[in-house]
Amino acid sequence: MVMSLFGVDFETGRHVIADEVEIPIEPGDVVYFSGESGSGKSSLLRGVADRLDGVVDIAALDVGERCLIDALDVPVADAMRWLSLCGLSEAQLLLRTPAELSDGQRFRFRLALGLSRRPRWLLADEFTAALDRPLAKVIAFNLRKLATREGFGCLLASTHDDILDDLQPDLLVRCDLGSGIDAARRGVQKKVSASPTSCGSPRVPDATGRTSRGGITATITSGSCGS
């Protein structure tokens, strides 16, 4: 397809960026996709999510117009718990609507709303990107503890690596514009791709859904440029 913008022609299409890449994901893993903008981490994140069941994407949730304490549709004690874990326990915030929140507060509310749905997998692209960094580390630490205690998995992506010590992901997937994709499970690193291309993005995964050693194996077979 050729697009014309302000008199300049651009040709767009699919680019092969990696071939037969497998990313092993175990049930309940906290998986963190890291990389620069345009490295393909978001495409990889969503391609993997498409092959899993019980995924709640916090960006796709309808936040509604009710005040925060009522919007989670759970008992008040539970709502307070989820909101507190996400740094929204201040009394003045509980009676605000999502529209009255800042971008960072709205992200935290979406996170609380997603957690209240009791997902098998919680998906958050641009995870903590809208937060100040000390608060981002607190949220990452709380989410790690909660995921471990309650046994759900997380699919998270961001350009920020300053939260890794607090998040302690089970699987870290680095998307690099120059060298492809690296996957590191705690204490063990395995390079799963080293296929840079003209667009530099990892391929969108088209996972087989096969199980491997009790986990889920995503096999990448096609790709496109993206963040």
Contacts in CASP RR format, 6 or more apart in sequence:
PFRMAT RR
TARGET T0000
AUTHOR 0000-0000-0000
METHOD contacts of the structure
MODEL  1
MVMSLFGVDFETGRHVIADEVEIPIEPGDVVYFSGESGSGKSSLLRGVAD
RLDGVVDIAALDVGERCLIDALDVPVADAMRWLSLCGLSEAQLLLRTPAE
LSDGQRFRFRLALGLSRRPRWLLADEFTAALDRPLAKVIAFNLRKLATRE
GFGCLLASTHDDILDDLQPDLLVRCDLGSGIDAARRGVQKKVSASPTSCG
SPRVPDATGRTSRGGITATITSGSCGS
1 11 0 8 1.000
1 12 0 8 1.000
1 13 0 8 1.000
2 9 0 8 1.000
2 10 0 8 1.000
2 11 0 8 1.000
2 12 0 8 1.000
3 9 0 8 1.000
3 10 0 8 1.000
3 11 0 8 1.000
3 12 0 8 1.000
4 10 0 8 1.000
13 224 0 8 1.000
14 222 0 8 1.000
14 223 0 8 1.000
14 224 0 8 1.000
15 197 0 8 1.000
15 198 0 8 1.000
15 199 0 8 1.000
15 201 0 8 1.000
15 223 0 8 1.000
15 224 0 8 1.000
15 225 0 8 1.000
16 197 0 8 1.000
16 203 0 8 1.000
16 222 0 8 1.000
16 223 0 8 1.000
17 180 0 8 1.000
17 195 0 8 1.000
17 196 0 8 1.000
17 197 0 8 1.000
17 199 0 8 1.000
17 200 0 8 1.000
17 201 0 8 1.000
17 202 0 8 1.000
17 203 0 8 1.000
17 223 0 8 1.000
17 224 0 8 1.000
18 180 0 8 1.000
18 181 0 8 1.000
18 193 0 8 1.000
18 195 0 8 1.000
18 202 0 8 1.000
18 203 0 8 1.000
18 220 0 8 1.000
18 223 0 8 1.000
19 195 0 8 1.000
19 203 0 8 1.000
19 220 0 8 1.000
19 221 0 8 1.000
20 219 0 8 1.000
20 220 0 8 1.000
20 221 0 8 1.000
21 181 0 8 1.000
21 192 0 8 1.000
21 193 0 8 1.000
21 202 0 8 1.000
21 203 0 8 1.000
21 205 0 8 1.000
21 219 0 8 1.000
21 220 0 8 1.000
22 192 0 8 1.000
22 212 0 8 1.000
22 217 0 8 1.000
22 218 0 8 1.000
22 219 0 8 1.000
22 220 0 8 1.000
23 44 0 8 1.000
23 48 0 8 1.000
23 171 0 8 1.000
23 173 0 8 1.000
23 181 0 8 1.000
23 183 0 8 1.000
23 192 0 8 1.000
23 205 0 8 1.000
23 217 0 8 1.000
23 218 0 8 1.000
23 220 0 8 1.000
24 171 0 8 1.000
24 183 0 8 1.000
24 185 0 8 1.000
24 212 0 8 1.000
24 213 0 8 1.000
24 215 0 8 1.000
24 216 0 8 1.000
24 217 0 8 1.000
25 31 0 8 1.000
25 48 0 8 1.000
25 52 0 8 1.000
25 171 0 8 1.000
25 215 0 8 1.000
25 216 0 8 1.000
25 217 0 8 1.000
25 218 0 8 1.000
26 170 0 8 1.000
26 171 0 8 1.000
26 213 0 8 1.000
26 214 0 8 1.000
26 215 0 8 1.000
26 216 0 8 1.000
27 153 0 8 1.000
27 214 0 8 1.000
27 215 0 8 1.000
27 216 0 8 1.000
28 120 0 8 1.000
28 121 0 8 1.000
28 147 0 8 1.000
28 151 0 8 1.000
28 152 0 8 1.000
28 153 0 8 1.000
28 170 0 8 1.000
29 153 0 8 1.000
29 154 0 8 1.000
29 169 0 8 1.000
29 170 0 8 1.000
29 171 0 8 1.000
30 143 0 8 1.000
30 144 0 8 1.000
30 147 0 8 1.000
30 153 0 8 1.000
30 154 0 8 1.000
30 156 0 8 1.000
30 167 0 8 1.000
30 168 0 8 1.000
30 169 0 8 1.000
30 170 0 8 1.000
30 171 0 8 1.000
31 48 0 8 1.000
31 153 0 8 1.000
31 154 0 8 1.000
31 155 0 8 1.000
31 156 0 8 1.000
31 169 0 8 1.000
31 170 0 8 1.000
31 171 0 8 1.000
31 172 0 8 1.000
31 173 0 8 1.000
32 127 0 8 1.000
32 156 0 8 1.000
32 157 0 8 1.000
32 158 0 8 1.000
32 164 0 8 1.000
32 167 0 8 1.000
32 169 0 8 1.000
32 171 0 8 1.000
32 172 0 8 1.000
32 173 0 8 1.000
33 41 0 8 1.000
33 42 0 8 1.000
33 44 0 8 1.000
33 45 0 8 1.000
33 155 0 8 1.000
33 156 0 8 1.000
33 157 0 8 1.000
33 158 0 8 1.000
33 173 0 8 1.000
33 175 0 8 1.000
34 41 0 8 1.000
34 157 0 8 1.000
34 158 0 8 1.000
34 159 0 8 1.000
34 161 0 8 1.000
34 172 0 8 1.000
34 173 0 8 1.000
34 174 0 8 1.000
34 175 0 8 1.000
35 41 0 8 1.000
35 159 0 8 1.000
35 174 0 8 1.000
35 175 0 8 1.000
35 176 0 8 1.000
36 159 0 8 1.000
36 175 0 8 1.000
36 176 0 8 1.000
36 177 0 8 1.000
37 159 0 8 1.000
37 227 0 8 1.000
38 177 0 8 1.000
38 200 0 8 1.000
38 201 0 8 1.000
38 225 0 8 1.000
38 226 0 8 1.000
38 227 0 8 1.000
39 175 0 8 1.000
39 176 0 8 1.000
39 177 0 8 1.000
39 200 0 8 1.000
39 201 0 8 1.000
39 202 0 8 1.000
39 226 0 8 1.000
39 227 0 8 1.000
40 175 0 8 1.000
40 201 0 8 1.000
40 202 0 8 1.000
40 225 0 8 1.000
40 226 0 8 1.000
40 227 0 8 1.000
41 157 0 8 1.000
41 173 0 8 1.000
41 175 0 8 1.000
41 202 0 8 1.000
41 227 0 8 1.000
42 125 0 8 1.000
42 157 0 8 1.000
42 226 0 8 1.000
42 227 0 8 1.000
43 201 0 8 1.000
43 202 0 8 1.000
43 203 0 8 1.000
43 204 0 8 1.000
43 223 0 8 1.000
43 224 0 8 1.000
43 226 0 8 1.000
43 227 0 8 1.000
44 157 0 8 1.000
44 173 0 8 1.000
44 175 0 8 1.000
44 181 0 8 1.000
44 202 0 8 1.000
44 203 0 8 1.000
44 204 0 8 1.000
44 205 0 8 1.000
44 220 0 8 1.000
45 123 0 8 1.000
45 125 0 8 1.000
45 155 0 8 1.000
45 156 0 8 1.000
45 157 0 8 1.000
46 123 0 8 1.000
46 125 0 8 1.000
46 204 0 8 1.000
47 204 0 8 1.000
47 205 0 8 1.000
47 206 0 8 1.000
47 207 0 8 1.000
47 218 0 8 1.000
48 155 0 8 1.000
48 205 0 8 1.000
48 207 0 8 1.000
48 218 0 8 1.000
49 55 0 8 1.000
49 57 0 8 1.000
49 121 0 8 1.000
49 123 0 8 1.000
49 155 0 8 1.000
50 207 0 8 1.000
51 205 0 8 1.000
51 207 0 8 1.000
51 208 0 8 1.000
51 209 0 8 1.000
51 216 0 8 1.000
51 218 0 8 1.000
52 120 0 8 1.000
52 121 0 8 1.000
52 155 0 8 1.000
52 216 0 8 1.000
53 120 0 8 1.000
54 119 0 8 1.000
54 120 0 8 1.000
54 121 0 8 1.000
55 119 0 8 1.000
55 120 0 8 1.000
55 121 0 8 1.000
55 122 0 8 1.000
55 123 0 8 1.000
55 155 0 8 1.000
56 114 0 8 1.000
56 117 0 8 1.000
56 119 0 8 1.000
56 121 0 8 1.000
56 122 0 8 1.000
56 123 0 8 1.000
57 123 0 8 1.000
57 124 0 8 1.000
57 125 0 8 1.000
58 107 0 8 1.000
58 110 0 8 1.000
58 111 0 8 1.000
58 113 0 8 1.000
58 114 0 8 1.000
58 122 0 8 1.000
58 123 0 8 1.000
58 124 0 8 1.000
59 110 0 8 1.000
59 123 0 8 1.000
59 124 0 8 1.000
59 125 0 8 1.000
61 110 0 8 1.000
61 113 0 8 1.000
61 114 0 8 1.000
63 71 0 8 1.000
63 98 0 8 1.000
63 106 0 8 1.000
63 109 0 8 1.000
63 110 0 8 1.000
63 113 0 8 1.000
64 71 0 8 1.000
64 97 0 8 1.000
64 98 0 8 1.000
65 97 0 8 1.000
65 98 0 8 1.000
65 99 0 8 1.000
66 97 0 8 1.000
67 94 0 8 1.000
67 95 0 8 1.000
67 96 0 8 1.000
67 97 0 8 1.000
68 79 0 8 1.000
68 83 0 8 1.000
68 88 0 8 1.000
68 93 0 8 1.000
68 94 0 8 1.000
68 95 0 8 1.000
68 96 0 8 1.000
68 97 0 8 1.000
68 98 0 8 1.000
68 109 0 8 1.000
68 112 0 8 1.000
69 76 0 8 1.000
69 79 0 8 1.000
69 80 0 8 1.000
69 83 0 8 1.000
69 94 0 8 1.000
69 95 0 8 1.000
70 79 0 8 1.000
71 98 0 8 1.000
71 109 0 8 1.000
71 113 0 8 1.000
72 78 0 8 1.000
72 79 0 8 1.000
72 82 0 8 1.000
72 83 0 8 1.000
72 112 0 8 1.000
72 113 0 8 1.000
72 116 0 8 1.000
73 116 0 8 1.000
74 82 0 8 1.000
74 116 0 8 1.000
78 116 0 8 1.000
79 116 0 8 1.000
80 89 0 8 1.000
82 112 0 8 1.000
82 113 0 8 1.000
82 115 0 8 1.000
82 116 0 8 1.000
83 89 0 8 1.000
83 93 0 8 1.000
83 94 0 8 1.000
83 109 0 8 1.000
83 112 0 8 1.000
85 112 0 8 1.000
85 115 0 8 1.000
85 142 0 8 1.000
85 143 0 8 1.000
85 146 0 8 1.000
86 108 0 8 1.000
86 109 0 8 1.000
86 111 0 8 1.000
86 112 0 8 1.000
86 115 0 8 1.000
86 139 0 8 1.000
86 142 0 8 1.000
87 108 0 8 1.000
87 135 0 8 1.000
87 138 0 8 1.000
87 139 0 8 1.000
88 94 0 8 1.000
88 105 0 8 1.000
88 108 0 8 1.000
88 109 0 8 1.000
88 112 0 8 1.000
93 101 0 8 1.000
93 105 0 8 1.000
98 106 0 8 1.000
98 109 0 8 1.000
101 109 0 8 1.000
103 130 0 8 1.000
104 130 0 8 1.000
104 131 0 8 1.000
106 130 0 8 1.000
107 128 0 8 1.000
107 130 0 8 1.000
107 131 0 8 1.000
108 131 0 8 1.000
108 139 0 8 1.000
111 122 0 8 1.000
111 124 0 8 1.000
111 139 0 8 1.000
111 143 0 8 1.000
114 122 0 8 1.000
115 122 0 8 1.000
115 146 0 8 1.000
118 152 0 8 1.000
119 152 0 8 1.000
119 153 0 8 1.000
120 152 0 8 1.000
120 153 0 8 1.000
121 152 0 8 1.000
121 153 0 8 1.000
121 154 0 8 1.000
121 155 0 8 1.000
122 143 0 8 1.000
122 147 0 8 1.000
122 152 0 8 1.000
122 153 0 8 1.000
122 154 0 8 1.000
122 155 0 8 1.000
123 154 0 8 1.000
123 155 0 8 1.000
123 156 0 8 1.000
124 154 0 8 1.000
124 155 0 8 1.000
124 156 0 8 1.000
124 157 0 8 1.000
125 156 0 8 1.000
125 157 0 8 1.000
125 158 0 8 1.000
126 157 0 8 1.000
126 158 0 8 1.000
127 140 0 8 1.000
127 156 0 8 1.000
127 157 0 8 1.000
127 158 0 8 1.000
127 160 0 8 1.000
127 163 0 8 1.000
128 135 0 8 1.000
128 136 0 8 1.000
128 139 0 8 1.000
128 140 0 8 1.000
128 158 0 8 1.000
128 160 0 8 1.000
128 163 0 8 1.000
129 158 0 8 1.000
129 159 0 8 1.000
129 160 0 8 1.000
131 139 0 8 1.000
133 160 0 8 1.000
133 162 0 8 1.000
136 160 0 8 1.000
136 162 0 8 1.000
136 163 0 8 1.000
137 162 0 8 1.000
137 163 0 8 1.000
137 165 0 8 1.000
137 166 0 8 1.000
138 166 0 8 1.000
140 163 0 8 1.000
140 166 0 8 1.000
140 167 0 8 1.000
141 166 0 8 1.000
141 167 0 8 1.000
143 154 0 8 1.000
143 167 0 8 1.000
144 166 0 8 1.000
144 167 0 8 1.000
144 168 0 8 1.000
147 153 0 8 1.000
147 154 0 8 1.000
156 167 0 8 1.000
156 169 0 8 1.000
164 172 0 8 1.000
168 186 0 8 1.000
169 186 0 8 1.000
170 185 0 8 1.000
170 186 0 8 1.000
171 183 0 8 1.000
171 184 0 8 1.000
171 185 0 8 1.000
172 183 0 8 1.000
172 184 0 8 1.000
172 185 0 8 1.000
173 181 0 8 1.000
173 182 0 8 1.000
173 183 0 8 1.000
173 184 0 8 1.000
174 181 0 8 1.000
174 182 0 8 1.000
174 183 0 8 1.000
174 184 0 8 1.000
175 181 0 8 1.000
175 201 0 8 1.000
175 202 0 8 1.000
176 182 0 8 1.000
176 196 0 8 1.000
177 196 0 8 1.000
177 200 0 8 1.000
177 201 0 8 1.000
178 196 0 8 1.000
178 200 0 8 1.000
179 194 0 8 1.000
179 196 0 8 1.000
180 193 0 8 1.000
180 194 0 8 1.000
180 195 0 8 1.000
180 196 0 8 1.000
180 200 0 8 1.000
180 202 0 8 1.000
181 192 0 8 1.000
181 193 0 8 1.000
181 202 0 8 1.000
182 189 0 8 1.000
182 190 0 8 1.000
182 191 0 8 1.000
182 192 0 8 1.000
182 193 0 8 1.000
183 189 0 8 1.000
183 190 0 8 1.000
183 191 0 8 1.000
183 192 0 8 1.000
184 190 0 8 1.000
193 202 0 8 1.000
193 220 0 8 1.000
199 224 0 8 1.000
199 225 0 8 1.000
199 226 0 8 1.000
200 225 0 8 1.000
201 223 0 8 1.000
201 224 0 8 1.000
201 225 0 8 1.000
201 226 0 8 1.000
202 220 0 8 1.000
202 223 0 8 1.000
203 220 0 8 1.000
203 221 0 8 1.000
203 222 0 8 1.000
203 223 0 8 1.000
203 224 0 8 1.000
204 220 0 8 1.000
204 222 0 8 1.000
204 223 0 8 1.000
204 224 0 8 1.000
205 218 0 8 1.000
205 219 0 8 1.000
205 220 0 8 1.000
205 221 0 8 1.000
206 219 0 8 1.000
206 220 0 8 1.000
206 221 0 8 1.000
206 222 0 8 1.000
207 216 0 8 1.000
207 217 0 8 1.000
207 218 0 8 1.000
207 219 0 8 1.000
207 220 0 8 1.000
208 217 0 8 1.000
208 218 0 8 1.000
208 219 0 8 1.000
209 216 0 8 1.000
209 217 0 8 1.000
209 218 0 8 1.000
209 219 0 8 1.000
210 216 0 8 1.000
210 217 0 8 1.000
210 219 0 8 1.000
211 217 0 8 1.000
END
